[in-house]
Amino acid sequence: MLRTALKPRWLGLFALLLVIIAACTQLGLWQLHVAQDKGLADALRKAHEARPALVEAVIRPHQAFPNPQSNRAVTAIGTYAATDQFLVGPRRLGGRTGYWVVTPLDVTATGARLAVVRGFVTDVSRPVAPPAGPVSVDGSLAPGEAPAAAPSGVPGWPRPARGSIDFSLLVNDWRGELYNAFVFAQTESTGTGAAIPVPAGLERVPPPAVTGGLKWRNAAYALQWWVFGGFAAFMWFRMVREDALRDPALEGDPERE
Amino acid sequence: MSDIKDPVSTRKALRFFKVMAVLSGLALFVLIGIIVVNGGFGKGGASAVWSPIHGLIYFVYVVSIANLGFKVGWSLPKMVLIMLTGFVPLLPFWAERRFAGETEARLAAGRR
């Protein structure tokens, strides 16, 4: 059988087999990595469902955004900087076009600034002032956004409107330290714990839904690629054996069945 | 091509091949239907559930082709060609008619 396998025809097919096995192995590894990326998505969903933590326990000022903490439920305690509030957009919520109201919160524990998306407005003619004094904001954490062109014809609230929450720009405008993260505010309460009602015309922005991946699908694909690679090897072996059995030149070969 | 050596096991392999050709043809239709309804690849949902199952059915189809092919002495290019029919809608049904018919004719000729 070995002598048959060394024929040029079977050696050529063996080279092809090696290529197929290498390709199937790589494709399987690729699917395995996709499955693991989806594992990260699951981790993000867990972060969202985790017990709320104080923002300073999750991220430090200037620290790069910790990806697995995206959507993490956080509580931020501080004071809103009403004079630095601005609109971001245009954005869509529930099929309507409007703007996010972003107000910097000076976090008491660290003195650093945290951008807070207080809500969504469709009417930009009347500014929505943030609550004065110490506030406690419950919401979910999100990483900064990619740069986007500022919208035109939108009033300053009181700062000029922006296209996105881009910390590379905000770091120039805000004094002191800042967090590379922002919060989608869900509820606000005063320093004494009394709930602050949502201002008229303002609608809370729900945190982005984490698209849950089906890890097992990609894991199954990985397995299927490897099985195909193994099957190609089996095909080669079977064909060489058939040939060896048929070959009259190898009559009397001790390896023949 | 030489006569079929083992008609009994060939008939079994032939039945297996015919069933898998029809199954993989249907599985491909279901997959395409789901993708059309979902409006594209990678949308998750039903296609996420069905595509690995389709992959598995296709693999068994490939095995059934090899199983029959070795018994009736098909060449490697011929087997690979039949395996590739599993990627094209309707073609597995054609492959089933064409190659199962051919094998049946040879089996019938061998009996005489």
Interface residues (C-beta under 8 A of the other chain):
Chain A: L13 T211 G213 L214 W216 R217 A220 Y221 Q224 V227 F228 F231 F234 M235 R238 M239 E242
Chain B: G44 A48 V49 S51 P52 G55 L56 F59 V62 V63 A66 F70 L76 M79
